[in-house]
Amino acid sequence: MVADIEFNKHSGNMDLDSALELRVDGGPTKNSYLMQFQSDILGKCVSVSQAEEMSGIGAACAAGIALGVYDSKIIDKIRRKQFAPKMDKFLRAEKYAGWKNAVSMIL
């Protein structure tokens, strides 16, 4: 996830600095340690949907919004587990630099 965010951020596809939270879904979200680490490294809240099948729910919500059946606020009604950043900013910077260094070694 951090790699995807880093790519999108630097390619101009994502403005993470102004984001209040990062909403995530999929298999890796079952790992609470990973979700907390994502929050800590990004310095943002990570919000994990409690629904197992977000692909189907997301498609249904998008269709309902497009047809006028749902208001866009329907998305906010999905229950989520929140992970808030807890890591000290100096440790965050150190770990992030280490991650970037590791990635640069394999590219």
N, CA, C and O atoms as CSV, one atom per row, in Angstrom:
chain,resi,resn,atom,element,x,y,z
A,1,MET,N,N,0.808,-1.192,0.000
A,1,MET,CA,C,0.000,0.000,0.000
A,1,MET,C,C,0.852,1.255,0.000
A,1,MET,O,O,0.565,2.203,-0.732
A,2,VAL,N,N,1.896,1.269,0.815
A,2,VAL,CA,C,2.750,2.452,0.852
A,2,VAL,C,C,3.371,2.687,-0.513
A,2,VAL,O,O,3.490,3.832,-0.950
A,3,ALA,N,N,3.772,1.608,-1.197
A,3,ALA,CA,C,4.369,1.759,-2.524
A,3,ALA,C,C,3.378,2.372,-3.505
A,3,ALA,O,O,3.736,3.263,-4.276
A,4,ASP,N,N,2.126,1.896,-3.480
A,4,ASP,CA,C,1.097,2.456,-4.364
A,4,ASP,C,C,0.850,3.924,-4.052
A,4,ASP,O,O,0.713,4.745,-4.959
A,5,ILE,N,N,0.794,4.244,-2.787
A,5,ILE,CA,C,0.554,5.625,-2.376
A,5,ILE,C,C,1.721,6.497,-2.797
A,5,ILE,O,O,1.524,7.603,-3.300
A,6,GLU,N,N,2.943,6.004,-2.595
A,6,GLU,CA,C,4.137,6.762,-2.978
A,6,GLU,C,C,4.132,7.036,-4.477
A,6,GLU,O,O,4.401,8.161,-4.895
A,7,PHE,N,N,3.828,6.022,-5.296
A,7,PHE,CA,C,3.788,6.185,-6.742
A,7,PHE,C,C,2.738,7.221,-7.141
A,7,PHE,O,O,3.026,8.144,-7.903
A,8,ASN,N,N,1.530,7.064,-6.626
A,8,ASN,CA,C,0.448,7.976,-6.983
A,8,ASN,C,C,0.718,9.396,-6.505
A,8,ASN,O,O,0.391,10.363,-7.193
A,9,LYS,N,N,1.306,9.514,-5.343
A,9,LYS,CA,C,1.612,10.836,-4.788
A,9,LYS,C,C,2.610,11.583,-5.668
A,9,LYS,O,O,2.442,12.771,-5.944
A,10,HIS,N,N,3.653,10.870,-6.108
A,10,HIS,CA,C,4.693,11.527,-6.896
A,10,HIS,C,C,4.332,11.672,-8.373
A,10,HIS,O,O,4.934,12.476,-9.084
A,11,SER,N,N,3.355,10.900,-8.833
A,11,SER,CA,C,2.931,11.042,-10.228
A,11,SER,C,C,1.819,12.082,-10.370
A,11,SER,O,O,1.329,12.339,-11.469
A,12,GLY,N,N,1.428,12.677,-9.230
A,12,GLY,CA,C,0.409,13.724,-9.282
A,12,GLY,C,C,-1.004,13.198,-9.226
A,12,GLY,O,O,-1.953,13.967,-9.381
A,13,ASN,N,N,-1.174,11.886,-9.005
A,13,ASN,CA,C,-2.499,11.287,-8.975
A,13,ASN,C,C,-3.156,11.312,-7.609
A,13,ASN,O,O,-4.325,10.948,-7.483
A,14,MET,N,N,-2.427,11.737,-6.578
A,14,MET,CA,C,-2.981,11.679,-5.236
A,14,MET,C,C,-2.425,12.831,-4.413
A,14,MET,O,O,-1.227,13.112,-4.441
A,15,ASP,N,N,-3.304,13.483,-3.691
A,15,ASP,CA,C,-2.889,14.546,-2.780
A,15,ASP,C,C,-3.112,14.054,-1.359
A,15,ASP,O,O,-4.084,14.434,-0.706
A,16,LEU,N,N,-2.207,13.207,-0.886
A,16,LEU,CA,C,-2.360,12.600,0.435
A,16,LEU,C,C,-2.216,13.632,1.538
A,16,LEU,O,O,-2.801,13.471,2.609
A,17,ASP,N,N,-1.454,14.681,1.302
A,17,ASP,CA,C,-1.238,15.684,2.346
A,17,ASP,C,C,-2.534,16.347,2.786
A,17,ASP,O,O,-2.677,16.709,3.954
A,18,SER,N,N,-3.475,16.510,1.870
A,18,SER,CA,C,-4.732,17.159,2.238
A,18,SER,C,C,-5.809,16.153,2.647
A,18,SER,O,O,-6.887,16.548,3.089
A,19,ALA,N,N,-5.526,14.864,2.504
A,19,ALA,CA,C,-6.504,13.843,2.875
A,19,ALA,C,C,-6.633,13.747,4.391
A,19,ALA,O,O,-5.639,13.825,5.112
A,20,LEU,N,N,-7.855,13.580,4.866
A,20,LEU,CA,C,-8.090,13.415,6.297
A,20,LEU,C,C,-7.873,11.973,6.723
A,20,LEU,O,O,-7.424,11.704,7.837
A,21,GLU,N,N,-8.198,11.045,5.824
A,21,GLU,CA,C,-8.038,9.631,6.128
A,21,GLU,C,C,-7.803,8.871,4.831
A,21,GLU,O,O,-8.050,9.371,3.734
A,22,LEU,N,N,-7.321,7.658,4.993
A,22,LEU,CA,C,-7.131,6.755,3.872
A,22,LEU,C,C,-8.084,5.587,4.084
A,22,LEU,O,O,-7.971,4.868,5.077
A,23,ARG,N,N,-9.018,5.391,3.164
A,23,ARG,CA,C,-9.979,4.296,3.268
A,23,ARG,C,C,-9.448,3.121,2.456
A,23,ARG,O,O,-9.132,3.256,1.274
A,24,VAL,N,N,-9.355,1.974,3.107
A,24,VAL,CA,C,-8.755,0.804,2.462
A,24,VAL,C,C,-9.676,-0.400,2.588
A,24,VAL,O,O,-10.507,-0.470,3.494
A,25,ASP,N,N,-9.519,-1.351,1.663
A,25,ASP,CA,C,-10.238,-2.612,1.744
A,25,ASP,C,C,-9.376,-3.675,1.079
A,25,ASP,O,O,-8.334,-3.370,0.499
A,26,GLY,N,N,-9.812,-4.910,1.168
A,26,GLY,CA,C,-9.071,-6.015,0.571
A,26,GLY,C,C,-8.426,-6.894,1.619
A,26,GLY,O,O,-8.467,-6.600,2.814
A,27,GLY,N,N,-7.831,-7.978,1.153
A,27,GLY,CA,C,-7.249,-8.986,2.025
A,27,GLY,C,C,-6.258,-8.483,3.061
A,27,GLY,O,O,-6.356,-8.873,4.224
A,28,PRO,N,N,-5.297,-7.625,2.684
A,28,PRO,CA,C,-4.311,-7.175,3.667
A,28,PRO,C,C,-4.899,-6.389,4.837
A,28,PRO,O,O,-4.241,-6.231,5.866
A,29,THR,N,N,-6.125,-5.899,4.692
A,29,THR,CA,C,-6.717,-5.112,5.771
A,29,THR,C,C,-7.057,-5.956,6.994
A,29,THR,O,O,-7.365,-5.411,8.054
A,30,LYS,N,N,-7.003,-7.272,6.858
A,30,LYS,CA,C,-7.250,-8.153,7.998
A,30,LYS,C,C,-6.073,-8.155,8.966
A,30,LYS,O,O,-6.194,-8.633,10.094
A,31,ASN,N,N,-4.953,-7.630,8.535
A,31,ASN,CA,C,-3.749,-7.581,9.364
A,31,ASN,C,C,-3.719,-6.244,10.116
A,31,ASN,O,O,-3.345,-5.215,9.552
A,32,SER,N,N,-4.111,-6.272,11.375
A,32,SER,CA,C,-4.176,-5.037,12.166
A,32,SER,C,C,-2.813,-4.384,12.328
A,32,SER,O,O,-2.711,-3.158,12.345
A,33,TYR,N,N,-1.765,-5.193,12.447
A,33,TYR,CA,C,-0.410,-4.631,12.567
A,33,TYR,C,C,-0.073,-3.815,11.316
A,33,TYR,O,O,0.440,-2.700,11.413
A,34,LEU,N,N,-0.364,-4.377,10.150
A,34,LEU,CA,C,-0.084,-3.682,8.887
A,34,LEU,C,C,-0.876,-2.383,8.781
A,34,LEU,O,O,-0.339,-1.361,8.353
A,35,MET,N,N,-2.141,-2.417,9.166
A,35,MET,CA,C,-2.975,-1.213,9.076
A,35,MET,C,C,-2.473,-0.134,10.030
A,35,MET,O,O,-2.459,1.045,9.676
A,36,GLN,N,N,-2.060,-0.526,11.238
A,36,GLN,CA,C,-1.512,0.446,12.181
A,36,GLN,C,C,-0.205,1.019,11.648
A,36,GLN,O,O,0.049,2.217,11.771
A,37,PHE,N,N,0.625,0.162,11.055
A,37,PHE,CA,C,1.896,0.621,10.495
A,37,PHE,C,C,1.658,1.594,9.340
A,37,PHE,O,O,2.356,2.601,9.224
A,38,GLN,N,N,0.674,1.296,8.486
A,38,GLN,CA,C,0.338,2.215,7.390
A,38,GLN,C,C,-0.044,3.582,7.963
A,38,GLN,O,O,0.412,4.618,7.479
A,39,SER,N,N,-0.871,3.569,8.983
A,39,SER,CA,C,-1.295,4.814,9.617
A,39,SER,C,C,-0.098,5.570,10.191
A,39,SER,O,O,0.036,6.781,10.013
A,40,ASP,N,N,0.762,4.831,10.880
A,40,ASP,CA,C,1.932,5.454,11.493
A,40,ASP,C,C,2.861,6.062,10.452
A,40,ASP,O,O,3.308,7.198,10.606
A,41,ILE,N,N,3.152,5.313,9.395
A,41,ILE,CA,C,4.089,5.786,8.364
A,41,ILE,C,C,3.515,6.959,7.579
A,41,ILE,O,O,4.230,7.906,7.252
A,42,LEU,N,N,2.216,6.892,7.280
A,42,LEU,CA,C,1.593,7.967,6.500
A,42,LEU,C,C,1.231,9.176,7.354
A,42,LEU,O,O,1.044,10.278,6.837
A,43,GLY,N,N,1.133,8.962,8.670
A,43,GLY,CA,C,0.727,10.052,9.552
A,43,GLY,C,C,-0.732,10.434,9.335
A,43,GLY,O,O,-1.127,11.573,9.584
A,44,LYS,N,N,-1.525,9.478,8.870
A,44,LYS,CA,C,-2.948,9.693,8.576
A,44,LYS,C,C,-3.761,8.571,9.197
A,44,LYS,O,O,-3.242,7.481,9.441
A,45,CYS,N,N,-5.024,8.834,9.451
A,45,CYS,CA,C,-5.922,7.773,9.902
A,45,CYS,C,C,-6.154,6.816,8.743
A,45,CYS,O,O,-6.342,7.235,7.601
A,46,VAL,N,N,-6.138,5.546,9.047
A,46,VAL,CA,C,-6.480,4.515,8.074
A,46,VAL,C,C,-7.813,3.934,8.504
A,46,VAL,O,O,-7.988,3.521,9.651
A,47,SER,N,N,-8.736,3.910,7.582
A,47,SER,CA,C,-10.095,3.476,7.852
A,47,SER,C,C,-10.370,2.191,7.077
A,47,SER,O,O,-10.337,2.181,5.847
A,48,VAL,N,N,-10.642,1.104,7.805
A,48,VAL,CA,C,-10.856,-0.212,7.202
A,48,VAL,C,C,-12.340,-0.564,7.285
A,48,VAL,O,O,-12.935,-0.562,8.363
A,49,SER,N,N,-12.913,-0.860,6.146
A,49,SER,CA,C,-14.320,-1.245,6.122
A,49,SER,C,C,-14.517,-2.544,6.884
A,49,SER,O,O,-13.700,-3.459,6.783
A,50,GLN,N,N,-15.596,-2.626,7.644
A,50,GLN,CA,C,-15.904,-3.860,8.360
A,50,GLN,C,C,-16.676,-4.835,7.471
A,50,GLN,O,O,-16.910,-5.977,7.866
A,51,ALA,N,N,-17.066,-4.401,6.294
A,51,ALA,CA,C,-17.756,-5.269,5.343
A,51,ALA,C,C,-16.723,-6.083,4.568
A,51,ALA,O,O,-15.704,-5.549,4.129
A,52,GLU,N,N,-16.989,-7.363,4.405
A,52,GLU,CA,C,-16.056,-8.252,3.704
A,52,GLU,C,C,-15.990,-7.964,2.206
A,52,GLU,O,O,-14.907,-7.986,1.622
A,53,GLU,N,N,-17.112,-7.700,1.592
A,53,GLU,CA,C,-17.184,-7.583,0.137
A,53,GLU,C,C,-17.347,-6.136,-0.325
A,53,GLU,O,O,-18.391,-5.766,-0.861
A,54,MET,N,N,-16.331,-5.336,-0.119
A,54,MET,CA,C,-16.437,-3.923,-0.493
A,54,MET,C,C,-16.503,-3.714,-2.004
A,54,MET,O,O,-17.053,-2.711,-2.459
A,55,SER,N,N,-15.952,-4.640,-2.789
A,55,SER,CA,C,-16.035,-4.470,-4.246
A,55,SER,C,C,-17.493,-4.465,-4.690
A,55,SER,O,O,-17.909,-3.596,-5.457
A,56,GLY,N,N,-18.262,-5.423,-4.213
A,56,GLY,CA,C,-19.675,-5.488,-4.567
A,56,GLY,C,C,-20.473,-4.343,-3.975
A,56,GLY,O,O,-21.322,-3.753,-4.643
A,57,ILE,N,N,-20.194,-4.031,-2.714
A,57,ILE,CA,C,-20.901,-2.931,-2.052
A,57,ILE,C,C,-20.568,-1.602,-2.731
A,57,ILE,O,O,-21.446,-0.766,-2.948
A,58,GLY,N,N,-19.301,-1.419,-3.061
A,58,GLY,CA,C,-18.890,-0.187,-3.735
A,58,GLY,C,C,-19.551,-0.030,-5.088
A,58,GLY,O,O,-19.995,1.061,-5.445
A,59,ALA,N,N,-19.621,-1.130,-5.852
A,59,ALA,CA,C,-20.277,-1.088,-7.164
A,59,ALA,C,C,-21.766,-0.772,-7.009
A,59,ALA,O,O,-22.326,0.008,-7.779
A,60,ALA,N,N,-22.396,-1.384,-6.011
A,60,ALA,CA,C,-23.828,-1.130,-5.781
A,60,ALA,C,C,-24.064,0.320,-5.370
A,60,ALA,O,O,-25.012,0.956,-5.832
A,61,CYS,N,N,-23.206,0.834,-4.508
A,61,CYS,CA,C,-23.349,2.239,-4.083
A,61,CYS,C,C,-23.143,3.187,-5.261
A,61,CYS,O,O,-23.891,4.150,-5.429
A,62,ALA,N,N,-22.120,2.909,-6.078
A,62,ALA,CA,C,-21.848,3.770,-7.238
A,62,ALA,C,C,-23.031,3.764,-8.203
A,62,ALA,O,O,-23.426,4.808,-8.722
A,63,ALA,N,N,-23.592,2.575,-8.437
A,63,ALA,CA,C,-24.751,2.489,-9.332
A,63,ALA,C,C,-25.947,3.231,-8.738
A,63,ALA,O,O,-26.648,3.954,-9.446
A,64,GLY,N,N,-26.176,3.052,-7.439
A,64,GLY,CA,C,-27.295,3.730,-6.781
A,64,GLY,C,C,-27.147,5.236,-6.790
A,64,GLY,O,O,-28.128,5.959,-6.964
A,65,ILE,N,N,-25.933,5.711,-6.605
A,65,ILE,CA,C,-25.678,7.157,-6.647
A,65,ILE,C,C,-25.903,7.685,-8.063
A,65,ILE,O,O,-26.531,8.726,-8.256
A,66,ALA,N,N,-25.376,6.943,-9.063
A,66,ALA,CA,C,-25.523,7.370,-10.463
A,66,ALA,C,C,-26.993,7.421,-10.892
A,66,ALA,O,O,-27.381,8.270,-11.695
A,67,LEU,N,N,-27.801,6.516,-10.357
A,67,LEU,CA,C,-29.222,6.471,-10.719
A,67,LEU,C,C,-30.088,7.384,-9.862
A,67,LEU,O,O,-31.286,7.525,-10.106
A,68,GLY,N,N,-29.476,7.999,-8.861
A,68,GLY,CA,C,-30.227,8.887,-7.999
A,68,GLY,C,C,-30.984,8.172,-6.883
A,68,GLY,O,O,-31.778,8.791,-6.175
A,69,VAL,N,N,-30.741,6.877,-6.727
A,69,VAL,CA,C,-31.397,6.106,-5.669
A,69,VAL,C,C,-30.780,6.444,-4.313
A,69,VAL,O,O,-31.481,6.537,-3.305
A,70,TYR,N,N,-29.458,6.626,-4.305
A,70,TYR,CA,C,-28.726,6.957,-3.076
A,70,TYR,C,C,-28.088,8.328,-3.201
A,70,TYR,O,O,-27.763,8.782,-4.299
A,71,ASP,N,N,-27.916,8.968,-2.081
A,71,ASP,CA,C,-27.121,10.185,-1.974
A,71,ASP,C,C,-25.665,9.750,-1.784
A,71,ASP,O,O,-25.417,8.651,-1.290
A,72,SER,N,N,-24.721,10.570,-2.158
A,72,SER,CA,C,-23.309,10.190,-2.012
A,72,SER,C,C,-22.906,9.974,-0.555
A,72,SER,O,O,-21.859,9.385,-0.284
A,73,LYS,N,N,-23.712,10.436,0.366
A,73,LYS,CA,C,-23.418,10.251,1.790
A,73,LYS,C,C,-23.611,8.801,2.231
A,73,LYS,O,O,-23.265,8.446,3.358
A,74,ILE,N,N,-24.158,7.964,1.355
A,74,ILE,CA,C,-24.331,6.543,1.688
A,74,ILE,C,C,-22.983,5.907,2.017
A,74,ILE,O,O,-22.902,5.006,2.851
A,75,ILE,N,N,-21.942,6.376,1.364
A,75,ILE,CA,C,-20.593,5.829,1.584
A,75,ILE,C,C,-20.162,6.060,3.030
A,75,ILE,O,O,-19.478,5.219,3.613
A,76,ASP,N,N,-20.549,7.171,3.603
A,76,ASP,CA,C,-20.154,7.490,4.980
A,76,ASP,C,C,-20.857,6.614,6.010
A,76,ASP,O,O,-20.457,6.581,7.173
A,77,LYS,N,N,-21.898,5.908,5.592
A,77,LYS,CA,C,-22.639,5.057,6.525
A,77,LYS,C,C,-22.009,3.676,6.689
A,77,LYS,O,O,-22.419,2.909,7.560
A,78,ILE,N,N,-21.026,3.358,5.868
A,78,ILE,CA,C,-20.348,2.067,5.975
A,78,ILE,C,C,-19.500,2.068,7.242
A,78,ILE,O,O,-18.692,2.970,7.461
A,79,ARG,N,N,-19.693,1.052,8.067
A,79,ARG,CA,C,-18.935,0.977,9.322
A,79,ARG,C,C,-17.479,0.657,9.032
A,79,ARG,O,O,-17.157,-0.172,8.180
A,80,ARG,N,N,-16.611,1.339,9.765
A,80,ARG,CA,C,-15.173,1.174,9.560
A,80,ARG,C,C,-14.438,1.113,10.887
A,80,ARG,O,O,-14.861,1.700,11.882
A,81,LYS,N,N,-13.346,0.401,10.878
A,81,LYS,CA,C,-12.438,0.377,12.022
A,81,LYS,C,C,-11.354,1.405,11.733
A,81,LYS,O,O,-10.797,1.437,10.636
A,82,GLN,N,N,-11.060,2.239,12.715
A,82,GLN,CA,C,-10.091,3.322,12.536
A,82,GLN,C,C,-8.736,2.968,13.153
A,82,GLN,O,O,-8.664,2.425,14.256
A,83,PHE,N,N,-7.685,3.279,12.435
A,83,PHE,CA,C,-6.323,3.182,12.941
A,83,PHE,C,C,-5.737,4.590,12.876
A,83,PHE,O,O,-5.587,5.155,11.792
A,84,ALA,N,N,-5.412,5.148,14.026
A,84,ALA,CA,C,-4.857,6.509,14.090
A,84,ALA,C,C,-3.347,6.418,14.276
A,84,ALA,O,O,-2.856,5.494,14.925
A,85,PRO,N,N,-2.606,7.371,13.712
A,85,PRO,CA,C,-1.144,7.341,13.868
A,85,PRO,C,C,-0.737,7.491,15.329
A,85,PRO,O,O,-1.266,8.331,16.057
A,86,LYS,N,N,0.215,6.657,15.738
A,86,LYS,CA,C,0.715,6.691,17.107
A,86,LYS,C,C,2.230,6.871,17.160
A,86,LYS,O,O,2.796,7.123,18.223
A,87,MET,N,N,2.871,6.742,16.020
A,87,MET,CA,C,4.328,6.762,15.962
A,87,MET,C,C,4.869,8.178,16.072
A,87,MET,O,O,4.318,9.105,15.478
A,88,ASP,N,N,5.927,8.344,16.818
A,88,ASP,CA,C,6.637,9.616,16.942
A,88,ASP,C,C,7.129,10.056,15.557
A,88,ASP,O,O,7.566,9.220,14.766
A,89,LYS,N,N,7.064,11.351,15.261
A,89,LYS,CA,C,7.405,11.832,13.916
A,89,LYS,C,C,8.867,11.574,13.549
A,89,LYS,O,O,9.182,11.418,12.369
A,90,PHE,N,N,9.754,11.527,14.526
A,90,PHE,CA,C,11.164,11.259,14.225
A,90,PHE,C,C,11.372,9.792,13.858
A,90,PHE,O,O,12.128,9.480,12.938
A,91,LEU,N,N,10.705,8.899,14.576
A,91,LEU,CA,C,10.774,7.473,14.252
A,91,LEU,C,C,10.111,7.224,12.902
A,91,LEU,O,O,10.600,6.413,12.115
A,92,ARG,N,N,9.010,7.906,12.627
A,92,ARG,CA,C,8.327,7.796,11.336
A,92,ARG,C,C,9.278,8.172,10.206
A,92,ARG,O,O,9.380,7.454,9.212
A,93,ALA,N,N,9.964,9.283,10.357
A,93,ALA,CA,C,10.893,9.735,9.316
A,93,ALA,C,C,12.027,8.731,9.121
A,93,ALA,O,O,12.451,8.479,7.994
A,94,GLU,N,N,12.509,8.167,10.210
A,94,GLU,CA,C,13.592,7.182,10.135
A,94,GLU,C,C,13.129,5.912,9.405
A,94,GLU,O,O,13.826,5.409,8.524
A,95,LYS,N,N,11.970,5.411,9.773
A,95,LYS,CA,C,11.445,4.193,9.135
A,95,LYS,C,C,11.090,4.436,7.670
A,95,LYS,O,O,11.319,3.571,6.824
A,96,TYR,N,N,10.540,5.589,7.371
A,96,TYR,CA,C,10.189,5.912,5.987
A,96,TYR,C,C,11.445,6.017,5.132
A,96,TYR,O,O,11.461,5.539,3.998
A,97,ALA,N,N,12.481,6.628,5.656
A,97,ALA,CA,C,13.749,6.725,4.926
A,97,ALA,C,C,14.327,5.328,4.691
A,97,ALA,O,O,14.861,5.049,3.618
A,98,GLY,N,N,14.221,4.458,5.688
A,98,GLY,CA,C,14.697,3.085,5.532
A,98,GLY,C,C,13.917,2.339,4.470
A,98,GLY,O,O,14.490,1.577,3.692
A,99,TRP,N,N,12.590,2.560,4.435
A,99,TRP,CA,C,11.764,1.916,3.421
A,99,TRP,C,C,12.152,2.402,2.026
A,99,TRP,O,O,12.295,1.602,1.101
A,100,LYS,N,N,12.323,3.720,1.880
A,100,LYS,CA,C,12.698,4.275,0.572
A,100,LYS,C,C,14.057,3.743,0.133
A,100,LYS,O,O,14.264,3.466,-1.049
A,101,ASN,N,N,14.979,3.600,1.076
A,101,ASN,CA,C,16.296,3.056,0.769
A,101,ASN,C,C,16.180,1.606,0.292
A,101,ASN,O,O,16.817,1.216,-0.687
A,102,ALA,N,N,15.362,0.811,0.992
A,102,ALA,CA,C,15.178,-0.601,0.603
A,102,ALA,C,C,14.575,-0.704,-0.801
A,102,ALA,O,O,15.010,-1.530,-1.603
A,103,VAL,N,N,13.581,0.128,-1.098
A,103,VAL,CA,C,12.955,0.113,-2.413
A,103,VAL,C,C,13.957,0.511,-3.485
A,103,VAL,O,O,13.977,-0.085,-4.562
A,104,SER,N,N,14.792,1.511,-3.206
A,104,SER,CA,C,15.763,1.964,-4.210
A,104,SER,C,C,16.798,0.875,-4.528
A,104,SER,O,O,17.370,0.863,-5.617
A,105,MET,N,N,17.035,-0.032,-3.586
A,105,MET,CA,C,17.999,-1.112,-3.824
A,105,MET,C,C,17.492,-2.152,-4.806
A,105,MET,O,O,18.287,-2.825,-5.462
A,106,ILE,N,N,16.177,-2.293,-4.916
A,106,ILE,CA,C,15.634,-3.307,-5.809
A,106,ILE,C,C,15.156,-2.748,-7.146
A,106,ILE,O,O,14.786,-3.507,-8.042
A,107,LEU,N,N,15.164,-1.450,-7.280
A,107,LEU,CA,C,14.732,-0.855,-8.571
A,107,LEU,C,C,15.886,-0.623,-9.496
A,107,LEU,O,O,15.697,-0.134,-10.610
